[in-house]
Amino acid sequence: MSTGNEAQSSRRKALKQIGAAVAGAVAAPYVITSRAASAEPLYVNTWGGVWEEAAAANLFAPFTKETGIEIKTVSPVSFAKLAAQARTGVYEFDVTTLGGGDIVRANDAGLIEKADDSVIDRSKLAPDMVFQNGVASHAFSTIIAWRKDRYPNGGPQSWADFWDLKRFPGSRCLQSYAARVLPLALLADGVPKDKLYPIDVNRAFSALERIKPAIRVWWTQGQQSQQLLRDGEVDAIGIWHSRTIELIKQNAAVDFTWNQGEIDRAYWVVSKGSPRAKQAWRFIQSAVSPERLARFCLQANYGPLNPKSLQYVPQSEMRFMPTAPANYKVQFEQDVVKAEPQLAEFTKRFEQWIAR
Amino acid sequence: MIAHAAKAHRERPWLLLLPVVAFLGVFFLVPLGQVVASSVTEPELTLAHYREFFSDGFYLLVLGRTFATALLVTLACLVLGYPLAYAAVRREGTIALVMLTLITLSLWTNFLVRTYAWMVILGNRGPVSAAFRALGVVPPPEILFTRVASTLGMVHILLPFMVMALYAVMRRIDPAYLRAAQGLGAPPRAAFRHVFLPLSAPGIVNGCTIVFILCLGFYVTPVLLGSPREQMLAGLIGRQIEELLDFGQASAMAVVLLAATLGLFWIYNRFVGIDKLWG
């Protein structure tokens, strides 16, 4: 079972890291001279699994080769850890990625460093890539996927279809994540894509009330959502496109639509107060350079947010890219800035609503 | 315990205790103090988090559910664990060894792995579903994402603790007592009920206390195997931090859960004595 292996290997990795840390601490008094000679490593927070493999091969290795700065990885990604680092000044990682909703929150709460213009060369980036003191890297999309054996004539093609339990009878699954689910409920209720924000919270919850009986489980981890769909525990699911494409490439009886896909942007950020901030920004600049980003996205099934990256994507892979023009135009992006003031209130309400 | 050690070693016994006291202080007391502090100081000096906890029916609902789940799991562990420990003690030798090894083996397996294994076993395409289909129950009942599944998962994880607590006490019961009872004319059932069962009572209390308290802190298993209605307080605390960054409210919830647990310890200490917990 892949999940188990991943959990095991990440635990092994953690043990190795602890071992290395202990060894490092014991050896520290004796290695100061050699440490001063070579550059200090940079600690990058990663999502593990496919993500980390793709990042190690296409982002970390070329950066180390170019600069001599070694990259060490820390898993899992945790927003709470980022907050704790800013509070305690103890750094487990210097660099991490944040989604759109989180970056506004993190920036407002002062958890991330200001974008360092002495290192970042904005002329090499698209104008909207530097946002809230982060640098946009790749996009992922919450799309509608379904079991082909359950809906042989095609599954729900829109969120209204997904909500339509008469035309598409069966079980449903959505992420337990208010900021992503509420806009989907509004779309299902007939709100046009460009009128979703600010979110009409009451309307969204009354739409959610209609689908609640069909929802067997609210997924919390990407791995879990994938297993639910692969094993046919649910018939239709709102799931990340990357997880779905992995399943399709494994020939699972699964299909999906880009229509009304909900795009999230992932941003590179530097943990507030990190002693290695300069190197961190240097790494970030290299990680969003067109070719490296394209290769990373191809391997990890993301959509590059540097528009120049698309020229490195083979035509055959374009249909799997949320940022390929044909796919991008049928989807929508979250308005994280408009949603931010509502976030705490509706997240709390959502938490309580699903647990009742 | 400290007084006891002092009597035994008159020459500066506290030196030996120094490392453990320092360890407990730095790694348990200081962080715990920080949690208590942040429950009343985040974002400013306030008791609002506690007021919210006790006035909002939702938190009390989850707290009640947490205790109800822990009770159910404890009872299930006892019902399953007692005969197992009894059999292991009474049949000394290979069978006992095999049984105890099996119990311990499951303890060595990562609990996340075990939880995912339950998802496969109880899932639509798993063996349980297949068995129902073979028996003509179509469609088979959905077990995954129900209270049955989450309880099963937690019982599986906590059963070893119950068995070990019971086994430790049962092993010290002299089999001669039972033979004596039977020799005096008690049928085996009466000998068990009047001799073995009362003597094993400390094991029952220990096992139940350990399982109950461990269960209070569970959250990954109910979240992955149960429905959202099985969410326990520990899970809510985690999400309070991860998704709302509300350290104050999360700390207050943690303090309430800790207080409830300590309350149980107090009752236990009152009636059984805390030193008995360690056998």
Interface residues (C-beta under 8 A of the other chain):
Chain A: M1 T3 G4 A7 Q8 R11 S78 F79 A80 A83 R105 A109 S176 Y177 A178 R216 V217 W218 T220 Q224 Q227 D231 G232 E233 A344 T347 K348 E351 Q352 I354 A355 R356
Chain B: F58 L61 V62 N110 L112 V113 Y116 A117 M119 V120 G123 N124 R125 E142 L144 F145 V223 L224 S227 P228 R229 Q231 L236 R239 I241 E242 E243 L244 L245 D246 F247
